[in-house]
Amino acid sequence: MKRTFVAAVASILITGAASAETLKVCAEGAYPPFSVTTESGALEGFDIDIANALCDELGMTCEIQATEWDGIIPALLEKKCDAIIASMSITEERKKRIDFTTKYYNTPAKFIAADDADFEISADGLEDKIIGVQRGTIHQDFMEGEYPDVELKLYGTQDEVYLDLAAGRVDAIMQDSIAGKEGFLDQDQGKGFAFIGGSYSVPKYHGDGAGIGVRKEDKALKYALSAAIEAILKNGQYGFINAKYFDFHIY
């Protein structure tokens, strides 16, 4: 009954942002385990499964397209998609341009370095180090705000960050802790590396968790997607997807 109600309300309210049948979604496709692009070009991952579950809850079909991170908000604003489901943190800076649903997960950030690294995470400890981060992320904002004198190396994708850490071209990297564990430390290229320092979840930089981005004028879509998030949390679908990727609850 809950699913039928959410879908019925969505079909009445969502106009202009999406058709009654299809929701166009921008995802990154280069952020394992949340979104990856397979050799066949298909998109897979936690974000993708969540997107499809939400569309199913709303009685819609997801049309998901891989979009480079640097261009993902412009793509939304240019109406190339109706929603961003790409592990995007809800921050005040981003809310100046777009709106967000309620969160659909929340995990802290951490540094990764060689497991025999002999420096600490502090202004002095990082003074002569090069830190890699994905460009245009909360992690870049954190580093520039908290460690303005530390040399940063910026990358277009998280995979490029991992490659340069493995190759020794940066001394450490900062990223979401789950993405770092699942996408790097648990992989072959992550052998010999480990988390260093503590966990970081500073609202000023890291926001209030990952939400779904929508255009500011699409209020009905925002509320419908937020209701769908609540619905899949309650009906067990979220837990089923969560267990597919993680051995703990990331909400």
RANOR-V824548 format. One record per residue. RES is the residue in three letters. PSI is psi as a letter, one per 40 degrees, with the letter a starting at -180 (NA if undefined). OMEGA is omega in whole degrees, 0 to 359 (none if undefined). D_LAST is the distance of its C-alpha to the last C-alpha in Angstrom with 1 decimal. Layout:
res->RES psi->PSI omega->OMEGA d_last->D_LAST
res->RES psi->PSI omega->OMEGA d_last->D_LAST
This chain:
res->MET psi->d omega->181 d_last->24.0
res->LYS psi->d omega->181 d_last->20.7
res->ARG psi->d omega->180 d_last->20.3
res->THR psi->d omega->179 d_last->24.0
res->PHE psi->d omega->180 d_last->23.7
res->VAL psi->d omega->181 d_last->20.8
res->ALA psi->d omega->181 d_last->22.9
res->ALA psi->d omega->178 d_last->26.0
res->VAL psi->d omega->180 d_last->24.9
res->ALA psi->d omega->183 d_last->23.6
res->SER psi->d omega->179 d_last->26.9
res->ILE psi->d omega->190 d_last->28.8
res->LEU psi->d omega->187 d_last->26.9
res->ILE psi->h omega->176 d_last->25.9
res->THR psi->i omega->179 d_last->29.2
res->GLY psi->d omega->182 d_last->30.1
res->ALA psi->d omega->183 d_last->26.7
res->ALA psi->i omega->175 d_last->26.7
res->SER psi->i omega->180 d_last->29.0
res->ALA psi->e omega->184 d_last->28.5
res->GLU psi->d omega->191 d_last->27.9
res->THR psi->h omega->172 d_last->26.2
res->LEU psi->h omega->178 d_last->23.3
res->LYS psi->h omega->186 d_last->24.0
res->VAL psi->h omega->171 d_last->20.9
res->CYS psi->h omega->174 d_last->21.1
res->ALA psi->i omega->184 d_last->19.1
res->GLU psi->d omega->181 d_last->20.1
res->GLY psi->e omega->181 d_last->20.9
res->ALA psi->f omega->185 d_last->21.2
res->TYR psi->g omega->182 d_last->17.9
res->PRO psi->i omega->2 d_last->17.2
res->PRO psi->e omega->184 d_last->15.1
res->PHE psi->d omega->173 d_last->13.5
res->SER psi->h omega->178 d_last->16.9
res->VAL psi->i omega->176 d_last->20.3
res->THR psi->h omega->182 d_last->23.8
res->THR psi->i omega->180 d_last->25.8
res->GLU psi->d omega->180 d_last->29.5
res->SER psi->e omega->180 d_last->30.2
res->GLY psi->e omega->179 d_last->28.3
res->ALA psi->i omega->178 d_last->25.5
res->LEU psi->h omega->179 d_last->21.9
res->GLU psi->i omega->175 d_last->19.3
res->GLY psi->i omega->182 d_last->15.8
res->PHE psi->d omega->180 d_last->12.1
res->ASP psi->d omega->183 d_last->12.7
res->ILE psi->d omega->179 d_last->15.9
res->ASP psi->d omega->177 d_last->14.7
res->ILE psi->d omega->179 d_last->12.1
res->ALA psi->d omega->181 d_last->15.1
res->ASN psi->d omega->178 d_last->17.4
res->ALA psi->d omega->179 d_last->15.4
res->LEU psi->d omega->178 d_last->15.2
res->CYS psi->d omega->178 d_last->18.9
res->ASP psi->d omega->179 d_last->19.8
res->GLU psi->d omega->181 d_last->18.3
res->LEU psi->e omega->182 d_last->20.5
res->GLY psi->f omega->183 d_last->23.4
res->MET psi->i omega->174 d_last->23.6
res->THR psi->h omega->177 d_last->24.0
res->CYS psi->h omega->171 d_last->22.0
res->GLU psi->g omega->190 d_last->24.4
res->ILE psi->h omega->181 d_last->22.4
res->GLN psi->h omega->176 d_last->24.3
res->ALA psi->h omega->183 d_last->23.9
res->THR psi->h omega->180 d_last->24.4
res->GLU psi->i omega->186 d_last->25.1
res->TRP psi->d omega->182 d_last->22.7
res->ASP psi->d omega->184 d_last->25.6
res->GLY psi->e omega->189 d_last->26.5
res->ILE psi->d omega->176 d_last->23.3
res->ILE psi->d omega->174 d_last->23.5
res->PRO psi->d omega->180 d_last->27.3
res->ALA psi->d omega->177 d_last->26.8
res->LEU psi->d omega->183 d_last->24.8
res->LEU psi->d omega->178 d_last->27.4
res->GLU psi->e omega->176 d_last->30.2
res->LYS psi->f omega->172 d_last->28.7
res->LYS psi->e omega->173 d_last->28.4
res->CYS psi->i omega->182 d_last->25.1
res->ASP psi->d omega->184 d_last->23.4
res->ALA psi->i omega->174 d_last->19.8
res->ILE psi->h omega->174 d_last->18.0
res->ILE psi->g omega->191 d_last->15.0
res->ALA psi->f omega->179 d_last->15.1
res->SER psi->f omega->182 d_last->12.1
res->MET psi->h omega->180 d_last->14.0
res->SER psi->i omega->180 d_last->13.0
res->ILE psi->h omega->181 d_last->14.1
res->THR psi->i omega->180 d_last->17.2
res->GLU psi->d omega->180 d_last->20.4
res->GLU psi->d omega->179 d_last->22.5
res->ARG psi->d omega->180 d_last->20.9
res->LYS psi->e omega->173 d_last->21.0
res->LYS psi->d omega->184 d_last->24.8
res->ARG psi->d omega->184 d_last->25.0
res->ILE psi->i omega->177 d_last->22.2
res->ASP psi->i omega->182 d_last->19.9
res->PHE psi->i omega->168 d_last->16.2
res->THR psi->a omega->167 d_last->14.1
res->THR psi->i omega->181 d_last->11.2
res->LYS psi->i omega->170 d_last->8.1
res->TYR psi->e omega->164 d_last->6.2
res->TYR psi->i omega->181 d_last->4.0
res->ASN psi->h omega->180 d_last->5.6
res->THR psi->i omega->182 d_last->7.9
res->PRO psi->i omega->176 d_last->11.5
res->ALA psi->i omega->178 d_last->14.7
res->LYS psi->i omega->172 d_last->17.6
res->PHE psi->i omega->171 d_last->21.2
res->ILE psi->h omega->176 d_last->22.7
res->ALA psi->i omega->176 d_last->26.5
res->ALA psi->i omega->185 d_last->29.1
res->ASP psi->e omega->175 d_last->28.7
res->ASP psi->e omega->180 d_last->32.1
res->ALA psi->h omega->185 d_last->31.5
res->ASP psi->f omega->178 d_last->33.6
res->PHE psi->i omega->178 d_last->32.2
res->GLU psi->i omega->178 d_last->29.7
res->ILE psi->g omega->178 d_last->27.2
res->SER psi->i omega->179 d_last->29.3
res->ALA psi->d omega->179 d_last->31.6
res->ASP psi->d omega->183 d_last->34.5
res->GLY psi->d omega->182 d_last->32.7
res->LEU psi->e omega->188 d_last->31.7
res->GLU psi->d omega->183 d_last->35.0
res->ASP psi->f omega->183 d_last->36.5
res->LYS psi->i omega->175 d_last->33.4
res->ILE psi->h omega->182 d_last->32.0
res->ILE psi->h omega->180 d_last->28.2
res->GLY psi->h omega->175 d_last->26.7
res->VAL psi->i omega->174 d_last->23.9
res->GLN psi->h omega->182 d_last->23.0
res->ARG psi->i omega->175 d_last->25.0
res->GLY psi->e omega->182 d_last->23.5
res->THR psi->i omega->175 d_last->20.1
res->ILE psi->d omega->181 d_last->18.6
res->HIS psi->d omega->172 d_last->19.9
res->GLN psi->d omega->179 d_last->23.4
res->ASP psi->d omega->180 d_last->23.0
res->PHE psi->d omega->182 d_last->22.0
res->MET psi->d omega->181 d_last->24.9
res->GLU psi->d omega->180 d_last->27.4
res->GLY psi->d omega->185 d_last->26.5
res->GLU psi->d omega->181 d_last->26.4
res->TYR psi->g omega->187 d_last->28.8
res->PRO psi->d omega->182 d_last->31.1
res->ASP psi->e omega->181 d_last->33.9
res->VAL psi->h omega->179 d_last->32.0
res->GLU psi->h omega->179 d_last->32.9
res->LEU psi->i omega->171 d_last->30.1
res->LYS psi->h omega->187 d_last->30.3
res->LEU psi->i omega->184 d_last->28.4
res->TYR psi->i omega->180 d_last->27.4
res->GLY psi->d omega->180 d_last->26.7
res->THR psi->i omega->178 d_last->24.1
res->GLN psi->d omega->178 d_last->21.9
res->ASP psi->d omega->178 d_last->24.0
res->GLU psi->d omega->176 d_last->27.0
res->VAL psi->d omega->181 d_last->25.5
res->TYR psi->d omega->181 d_last->25.1
res->LEU psi->d omega->181 d_last->28.6
res->ASP psi->d omega->174 d_last->30.2
res->LEU psi->d omega->180 d_last->28.6
res->ALA psi->d omega->181 d_last->29.9
res->ALA psi->e omega->179 d_last->33.2
res->GLY psi->e omega->180 d_last->33.6
res->ARG psi->e omega->171 d_last->33.8
res->VAL psi->i omega->183 d_last->31.2
res->ASP psi->d omega->179 d_last->30.8
res->ALA psi->i omega->176 d_last->27.0
res->ILE psi->i omega->173 d_last->24.1
res->MET psi->h omega->183 d_last->20.9
res->GLN psi->i omega->173 d_last->17.7
res->ASP psi->h omega->185 d_last->13.9
res->SER psi->d omega->181 d_last->13.7
res->ILE psi->d omega->177 d_last->12.0
res->ALA psi->d omega->180 d_last->14.5
res->GLY psi->d omega->180 d_last->17.2
res->LYS psi->d omega->185 d_last->16.8
res->GLU psi->d omega->186 d_last->16.4
res->GLY psi->e omega->183 d_last->18.7
res->PHE psi->c omega->186 d_last->21.3
res->LEU psi->d omega->180 d_last->21.5
res->ASP psi->e omega->179 d_last->21.2
res->GLN psi->i omega->181 d_last->23.7
res->ASP psi->d omega->183 d_last->27.5
res->GLN psi->e omega->181 d_last->27.7
res->GLY psi->e omega->179 d_last->25.4
res->LYS psi->h omega->182 d_last->27.9
res->GLY psi->e omega->179 d_last->29.4
res->PHE psi->i omega->182 d_last->26.5
res->ALA psi->i omega->172 d_last->23.8
res->PHE psi->i omega->178 d_last->21.4
res->ILE psi->h omega->181 d_last->23.6
res->GLY psi->a omega->184 d_last->23.1
res->GLY psi->a omega->177 d_last->20.0
res->SER psi->i omega->183 d_last->16.5
res->TYR psi->h omega->176 d_last->16.4
res->SER psi->g omega->184 d_last->14.1
res->VAL psi->h omega->185 d_last->16.9
res->PRO psi->d omega->180 d_last->16.2
res->LYS psi->d omega->182 d_last->19.7
res->TYR psi->d omega->190 d_last->18.8
res->HIS psi->e omega->174 d_last->15.1
res->GLY psi->a omega->187 d_last->14.3
res->ASP psi->f omega->183 d_last->11.4
res->GLY psi->i omega->180 d_last->8.7
res->ALA psi->h omega->178 d_last->9.4
res->GLY psi->i omega->178 d_last->11.1
res->ILE psi->h omega->181 d_last->13.9
res->GLY psi->h omega->176 d_last->17.3
res->VAL psi->i omega->176 d_last->20.2
res->ARG psi->i omega->184 d_last->23.8
res->LYS psi->d omega->182 d_last->24.5
res->GLU psi->e omega->185 d_last->27.0
res->ASP psi->f omega->183 d_last->24.6
res->LYS psi->d omega->182 d_last->23.3
res->ALA psi->d omega->178 d_last->23.5
res->LEU psi->d omega->178 d_last->21.3
res->LYS psi->d omega->183 d_last->18.7
res->TYR psi->d omega->179 d_last->18.7
res->ALA psi->d omega->179 d_last->18.9
res->LEU psi->d omega->177 d_last->15.9
res->SER psi->d omega->178 d_last->13.8
res->ALA psi->d omega->179 d_last->15.3
res->ALA psi->d omega->176 d_last->14.5
res->ILE psi->d omega->178 d_last->10.8
res->GLU psi->d omega->182 d_last->11.3
res->ALA psi->d omega->182 d_last->13.7
res->ILE psi->d omega->173 d_last->11.8
res->LEU psi->d omega->184 d_last->9.1
res->LYS psi->d omega->185 d_last->12.4
res->ASN psi->e omega->175 d_last->14.6
res->GLY psi->e omega->181 d_last->12.8
res->GLN psi->d omega->178 d_last->12.8
res->TYR psi->d omega->180 d_last->9.1
res->GLY psi->d omega->178 d_last->9.4
res->PHE psi->d omega->179 d_last->12.6
res->ILE psi->d omega->179 d_last->11.5
res->ASN psi->d omega->183 d_last->8.7
res->ALA psi->d omega->178 d_last->11.7
res->LYS psi->d omega->185 d_last->14.0
res->TYR psi->d omega->188 d_last->12.7
res->PHE psi->i omega->177 d_last->11.1
res->ASP psi->e omega->175 d_last->12.3
res->PHE psi->i omega->183 d_last->9.3
res->HIS psi->h omega->185 d_last->5.7
res->ILE psi->e omega->182 d_last->3.8
res->TYR psi->NA omega->none d_last->0.0
